[in-house]
């Protein structure tokens, strides 16, 4: 039996893939390759370059704990800075030679006879690996809108995740479909330049003020003294933990989201002058049911004479524009789709995954609901690990998730090496136990309040579950280091 070409294949060169590669190298597991569909590293921050793009978690938390930058220009970094941070990590840790760019994975299939994965590429090529780490993320592949006639539009169409910088919007009639997190950032940027901007809103978003300021000299100086970056990070992490993991997952005990709603309503009243427009922008669900927006000028943009908010449902797109259900036709030159990504869907994994016995991962989730042990492993899919699987992410910084999950994965791979095991698979009993724990704890989350049924939130999957982990970042950190390895079956 021939050996696989690689010990580990990492799929994706965003921050998840970068973090996984660094963790592998630190563990002495150097036989790996990273497969990346894009031409450069960065993942989300490579693909998404729309005007105004920035992180909505403070820069001090949105970075690896072991690679803290002293060069952030703002409290919330812009997209280009995050792309630069990815490039620096790749260069510093010597990863570029291990990345195959412009390499799109279309399928991964497990061979029970050899306990290896065959990775199929869009070029028709395939390669083999003992283990696969899915680090492909969820904010890179656009979700197409379910709107009749989009392909018939004769003007320019682009998704926020595939922004065409050759298009000059100056003096154009522009329509944007969606008011999620991307739209909240795009709309204030383009509104001053276009002739007319029509915003089609299905569900309003809670938008809260954002303490987004250039870092003063003293703060930048403090990041360069011993312990300075640690202090910044600890304060930032405490803020992040309070604003989502604690407020969302412990709502019945600490209803902090109620205070956030009061803040949101006050912000709306202050920013939006027209009471009718303000009412349209006011969500009917609690803060936290849906990912909120953080922006200081999004709401006030609707005070502009050239910005129109349309809440009538879209009936269809024609060659010249958008027609709503009331029959009104909105003629536009450019159609921008801010329709997000597949996040909590059974097909959110961007390639087909077929495990032991020919079982498709999407079919497993369709039949059994989305689930994964500690958010990493699924029974029936040996030697396959995910950085962002169901019930792994608590809602804080993605970097906290990446570091915890890659530690979990490396523990399994190291144990496999120690036992000379060629097959590592989480037991059904361990997975069932973990899933039952997630179901038991979710009642305290804000998502199960009555008003959340009105949120139209991507947090909810097609089964009505919210595959976010009901816990804190610190809990995830500890469990990644303490989960019992006996929950996995190691075999030759």
C-alpha positions in Angstrom: 0.0 0.0 0.0 1.6 3.3 -1.1 1.9 6.2 1.3 -0.3 9.3 0.8 1.4 12.3 -0.9 1.0 14.4 2.3 0.4 13.7 5.9 -2.0 16.7 6.2 -3.8 18.8 3.6 -5.1 22.1 4.9 -7.9 23.6 2.8 -7.8 27.4 2.8 -5.1 30.0 3.4 -7.2 32.5 5.3 -6.5 33.0 9.0 -7.8 29.6 9.8 -5.4 27.9 7.4 -2.5 30.1 8.5 -3.2 29.3 12.2 -3.5 25.6 11.4 -0.2 25.6 9.5 1.6 27.4 12.3 0.2 24.9 14.9 1.3 22.0 12.8 4.8 23.4 12.4 5.1 24.0 16.2 4.1 20.4 16.8 6.8 19.1 14.5 4.2 18.1 11.8 5.9 19.6 8.8 4.5 17.3 6.0 1.5 19.4 4.9 0.3 21.5 2.0 -2.2 24.3 2.0 -4.6 24.5 -0.9 -6.0 28.0 -1.6 -8.6 29.0 -4.2 -7.4 32.6 -4.3 -4.2 34.1 -5.7 -3.0 35.3 -2.3 -3.5 34.5 1.4 -6.0 36.3 3.6 -9.3 34.4 3.0 -12.1 36.8 3.8 -9.7 39.8 3.6 -8.5 38.7 0.2 -11.9 38.2 -1.4 -13.8 41.0 0.3 -12.4 44.4 -0.8 -15.6 46.5 -1.0 -15.5 50.2 0.0 -15.5 50.7 3.8 -14.6 47.1 4.7 -13.3 46.8 8.2 -13.4 44.4 11.1 -16.3 44.7 13.7 -14.2 43.3 16.5 -11.4 45.5 18.0 -8.1 45.1 16.3 -6.4 44.0 19.6 -8.6 40.9 19.7 -8.6 40.3 16.0 -5.1 38.8 15.8 -3.2 35.7 17.0 -2.3 35.8 20.7 1.2 34.8 19.8 1.6 37.4 17.0 0.2 40.7 18.3 0.8 43.6 16.1 2.0 47.0 17.4 1.1 48.7 14.1 -2.7 48.9 14.1 -3.7 52.4 12.9 -7.2 52.3 14.4 -9.3 50.6 17.1 -11.0 48.7 14.3 -8.7 47.8 11.5 -9.6 48.4 7.9 -9.6 45.4 5.4 -6.3 46.3 3.8 -4.5 46.3 7.2 -5.9 42.8 7.9 -4.8 41.6 4.5 -1.4 43.0 5.3 -1.4 41.2 8.7 -2.1 37.9 6.9 0.8 38.5 4.5 3.1 39.2 7.4 2.1 36.0 9.2 2.7 34.0 6.0 6.1 35.5 5.5 7.3 35.4 9.2 6.3 31.7 9.6 7.6 30.6 6.3 4.3 29.4 4.9 4.3 30.7 1.3 6.2 27.8 -0.1 3.7 25.4 1.4 0.7 27.1 -0.2 -0.7 26.2 -3.6 -2.5 29.3 -4.8 -5.3 29.3 -7.5 -6.1 25.8 -6.4 -9.8 25.2 -5.9 -10.9 22.0 -4.0 -14.0 20.5 -5.4 -14.3 17.3 -3.4 -12.7 15.2 -0.6 -13.4 11.5 -0.5 -12.2 9.0 2.2 -10.9 5.6 1.2 -11.6 3.1 3.9 -9.2 0.6 2.5 -6.1 2.9 2.8 -7.5 5.3 5.5 -6.6 8.2 3.3 -8.4 11.2 1.7 -8.4 11.9 -2.0 -8.6 15.6 -2.6 -10.1 16.5 -6.0 -9.2 19.8 -7.6 -11.0 22.0 -10.2 -8.2 21.3 -12.6 -9.0 17.6 -12.7 -5.9 16.8 -10.6 -6.2 14.9 -7.4 -3.8 14.3 -4.4 -3.9 12.1 -1.3 -3.4 12.9 2.4 -3.7 11.0 5.6 -5.5 13.9 7.3 -7.6 16.9 6.2 -8.1 20.1 8.0 -11.0 22.1 6.6 -10.0 25.8 7.1 -12.1 27.1 4.2 -14.1 29.5 6.4 -17.6 30.8 5.7 -17.2 34.4 4.6 -15.6 33.9 1.2 -18.1 32.3 -1.2 -21.1 34.6 -1.9 -24.6 33.4 -1.4 -26.6 34.1 -4.6 -29.9 35.8 -4.0 -33.2 34.0 -4.5 -34.6 36.7 -6.7 -36.2 36.1 -10.1 -34.5 37.7 -13.1 -31.2 38.7 -11.5 -29.3 37.3 -14.5 -31.5 39.4 -16.8 -30.2 42.8 -15.5 -28.5 44.6 -18.4 -26.4 46.9 -16.2 -23.5 46.1 -13.9 -24.1 43.5 -11.2 -21.6 42.7 -8.5 -21.7 41.0 -5.1 -20.0 42.8 -2.2 -17.7 39.8 -1.8 -16.5 40.2 -5.4 -16.2 44.0 -5.7 -15.3 45.3 -9.2 -13.0 48.3 -8.5 -12.9 49.1 -12.2 -16.5 50.3 -11.9 -16.9 54.0 -11.1 -20.1 54.6 -9.3 -19.9 58.4 -9.6 -23.2 59.8 -10.9 -24.8 56.4 -11.3 -28.1 55.2 -10.1 -27.3 52.3 -7.8 -29.4 49.7 -6.0 -28.1 47.6 -3.1 -30.0 44.5 -2.1 -29.6 43.7 1.6 -28.8 45.6 4.8 -26.6 43.1 6.6 -23.1 43.7 8.0 -21.5 44.3 4.6 -24.2 46.7 3.4 -23.8 48.7 6.7 -20.2 49.4 5.7 -20.7 49.9 1.9 -23.8 52.2 2.0 -22.2 55.2 3.8 -19.1 55.0 1.6 -20.8 55.1 -1.8 -23.8 57.3 -1.0 -22.0 60.6 -1.4 -20.7 59.7 -4.9 -23.7 58.2 -6.6 -26.6 60.1 -8.2 -29.2 58.0 -6.4 -28.9 55.0 -4.1 -31.9 52.7 -3.5 -31.5 50.4 -0.6 -33.8 47.3 -0.6 -34.3 46.1 2.9 -36.0 42.8 3.9 -35.2 42.9 7.6 -33.8 45.9 9.4 -30.5 45.5 11.3 -29.7 46.7 14.8 -26.9 49.3 14.2 -24.9 50.4 17.3 -22.3 53.1 17.6 -18.7 52.0 17.0 -15.7 53.4 19.0 -13.7 53.5 15.8 -10.9 56.1 16.1 -7.3 56.4 15.0 -5.0 55.1 17.7 -3.4 58.1 19.5 0.3 58.3 19.8 0.3 57.3 23.4 -1.7 54.1 22.7 0.7 53.1 19.8 3.7 53.8 22.1 2.1 51.7 24.8 1.9 48.7 22.4 5.6 48.7 22.1 6.5 48.5 25.8 6.7 45.2 27.6 3.1 44.1 28.5 1.5 46.9 26.6 0.0 44.8 23.9 -1.2 42.3 26.6 -3.1 45.0 28.5 -4.7 46.2 25.2 -5.7 42.7 24.4 -7.2 41.9 27.8 -9.3 45.0 27.8 -10.4 44.3 24.3 -11.2 40.7 25.0 -13.3 41.7 28.0 -15.3 44.0 25.9 -15.8 41.4 23.1 -16.9 38.8 25.6 -19.5 41.1 27.2 -20.9 42.2 23.9 -21.6 38.8 22.4 -20.7 35.5 24.1 -22.0 36.5 27.6 -24.9 38.7 26.4 -26.1 36.2 23.8 -25.4 32.8 25.5 -26.4 33.8 29.1 -29.3 36.0 28.2 -31.7 34.5 30.7 -29.2 35.1 33.5 -27.7 38.4 32.4 -30.1 40.2 30.0 -27.4 42.6 28.8 -28.9 42.7 25.3 -31.9 44.6 26.7 -29.5 47.5 27.5 -28.0 47.2 24.0 -31.5 47.6 22.6 -32.1 50.8 24.5 -28.8 52.1 23.2 -29.8 51.1 19.7 -33.2 52.8 19.9 -31.6 56.0 21.2 -29.0 55.9 18.5 -31.7 55.5 15.9 -33.7 58.5 17.3 -30.6 60.7 17.3 -29.3 59.7 13.8 -32.4 59.4 11.6 -34.5 62.6 11.2 -37.6 61.3 9.4 -39.9 59.3 11.8 -41.3 57.2 8.9 -37.8 56.2 7.8 -36.7 55.6 11.4 -39.6 53.3 11.9 -38.6 51.2 8.8 -35.1 51.0 10.2 -36.3 49.8 13.6 -36.0 46.0 14.1 -38.9 44.2 15.7 -36.6 41.6 17.3 -34.2 41.7 20.2 -30.5 42.7 19.8 -28.5 39.5 19.3 -31.1 37.5 17.4 -29.2 38.5 14.3 -25.7 39.7 13.8 -25.8 43.5 14.6 -24.0 46.2 12.7 -21.5 48.6 14.2 -21.2 51.9 12.3 -21.2 55.6 13.1 -22.7 56.9 9.9 -24.8 54.1 8.4 -28.1 55.3 9.9 -27.5 59.0 9.2 -26.9 58.2 5.6 -30.7 57.8 5.2 -31.0 61.5 5.8 -29.5 62.2 2.4 -31.8 63.4 -0.4 -30.3 60.9 -2.8 -30.8 57.8 -0.6 -34.1 55.9 -0.7 -35.0 53.0 1.6 -37.4 50.5 0.1 -39.0 47.9 2.3 -41.5 46.4 -0.2 -40.4 42.9 -1.1 -38.6 42.5 -4.4 -40.8 40.8 -7.0 -38.2 40.5 -9.8 -35.2 42.1 -11.5 -35.6 43.3 -15.1 -33.1 44.4 -17.7 -33.4 48.0 -16.4 -33.8 47.6 -12.7 -35.8 46.2 -9.8 -39.6 45.8 -9.5 -41.2 45.5 -6.1 -44.3 43.6 -5.1 -46.4 46.8 -5.2 -45.5 47.2 -8.9 -43.1 50.0 -8.5 -40.2 50.0 -10.9 -36.8 51.3 -9.8 -34.5 52.0 -12.7 -30.8 51.6 -11.9 -27.4 51.4 -13.6 -25.6 49.2 -11.0 -27.0 46.4 -8.9 -25.1 45.5 -5.8 -25.9 42.3 -4.0 -25.2 42.4 -0.3 -26.8 39.0 0.2 -24.1 37.5 2.4 -22.8 34.0 2.5 -23.8 30.4 3.3 -23.0 30.1 7.0 -25.3 27.8 8.8 -26.2 25.6 5.9 -25.5 21.9 5.3 -23.7 22.9 2.1 -21.7 25.7 3.7 -18.6 23.6 3.2 -17.4 24.8 -0.2 -16.6 21.3 -1.5 -18.2 17.9 -1.4 -17.1 15.8 1.5 -17.7 12.0 1.4 -16.6 10.0 4.5 -16.5 6.4 5.5 -18.8 4.1 3.6 -19.7 6.7 1.0 -21.6 8.9 3.5 -21.8 12.6 2.3 -21.3 15.2 5.0 -24.2 17.3 3.8 -26.4 14.2 3.9 -25.3 13.4 7.5 -26.2 16.9 8.6 -29.5 16.8 6.6 -30.5 13.7 8.4 -29.0 14.3 11.9 -29.0 18.1 12.1 -25.8 20.1 12.0 -23.4 18.9 14.7 -19.8 18.3 15.4 -17.9 17.1 18.5 -16.4 20.3 20.1 -17.1 21.9 16.7 -14.2 19.9 15.1 -15.1 16.3 14.2 -18.1 14.3 12.9 -18.5 10.5 13.4 -18.2 8.7 10.1 -15.6 11.1 8.8 -12.3 9.8 10.0 -9.1 12.0 9.8 -11.2 15.0 8.9 -11.2 18.1 11.1 -12.9 21.5 10.8 -11.8 24.8 12.3 -15.3 26.2 12.1 -17.7 23.3 12.5 -21.1 23.4 14.0 -21.2 24.3 17.7 -17.6 25.4 17.8 -17.8 29.2 17.5 -19.0 31.2 20.5 -19.2 34.5 18.6 -16.1 36.3 19.9 -12.9 36.8 17.8 -12.4 34.2 15.1 -8.8 34.1 16.2 -9.8 32.7 19.6 -11.7 30.0 17.7 -8.8 29.3 15.4 -6.3 28.9 18.2 -8.6 26.6 20.3 -9.6 24.4 17.4 -6.2 24.0 15.9 -4.9 23.0 19.4 -7.7 20.4 19.5 -6.7 19.1 16.1 -3.0 19.0 16.9 -3.6 17.0 20.0 -5.4 14.4 17.9 -2.7 14.3 15.3 0.1 14.0 17.9 -1.7 11.2 19.6 -2.1 9.4 16.3 1.6 9.7 15.8 2.4 8.4 19.2 0.1 5.4 18.6 1.1 4.8 15.0 -2.5 5.2 14.1 -3.6 5.8 10.5 -7.2 6.4 11.4 -8.7 8.8 13.9 -12.4 9.1 14.4 -14.6 10.7 17.1 -16.9 8.1 18.6 -20.6 8.3 18.1 -21.1 8.3 21.9 -18.8 11.3 22.4 -20.5 13.2 19.6 -24.0 12.4 20.9 -22.9 13.5 24.4 -21.6 16.8 23.1 -24.7 17.5 21.0 -26.9 16.7 23.9 -24.9 19.2 26.0 -25.4 21.9 23.3 -29.2 21.3 23.3 -29.3 21.3 27.1 -27.6 24.7 27.4 -29.2 26.5 24.5 -32.3 27.5 26.5 -30.4 30.3 28.2 -29.5 31.9 24.8 -31.2 34.9 23.4 -32.0 33.1 20.2 -34.9 31.3 21.8 -36.7 34.4 22.8 -40.0 34.8 20.9 -39.0 38.0 19.0 -36.1 36.1 17.3 -38.6 34.4 15.0 -38.8 37.8 13.2 -35.1 38.3 12.7 -34.5 36.3 9.5 -31.1 35.6 10.9 -28.4 33.4 9.2 -27.7 32.1 12.7 -30.7 29.8 12.3 -30.2 26.7 10.1 -32.9 25.0 8.1 -33.8 22.9 11.1 -34.3 25.9 13.3 -31.2 25.3 15.3 -28.5 27.9 16.0 -25.2 26.0 15.7 -23.3 28.5 17.8 -21.6 27.2 20.9 -23.4 28.3 24.1 -20.3 29.2 26.2 -17.4 31.6 26.7 -14.1 31.9 24.9 -12.2 30.9 28.1 -14.3 27.7 28.3 -13.5 26.8 24.7 -9.8 27.5 25.4 -9.8 25.1 28.4 -11.8 22.3 26.7 -9.5 22.3 23.6 -6.7 21.4 26.1 -8.7 19.0 28.3 -11.2 17.1 26.2 -10.6 13.4 26.8 -8.6 11.8 23.9 -10.6 8.6 24.6 -13.5 10.3 22.9 -11.6 9.5 19.7 -10.9 6.0 18.3 -7.3 5.5 17.1 -6.6 2.5 14.9 -3.9 1.3 12.6 
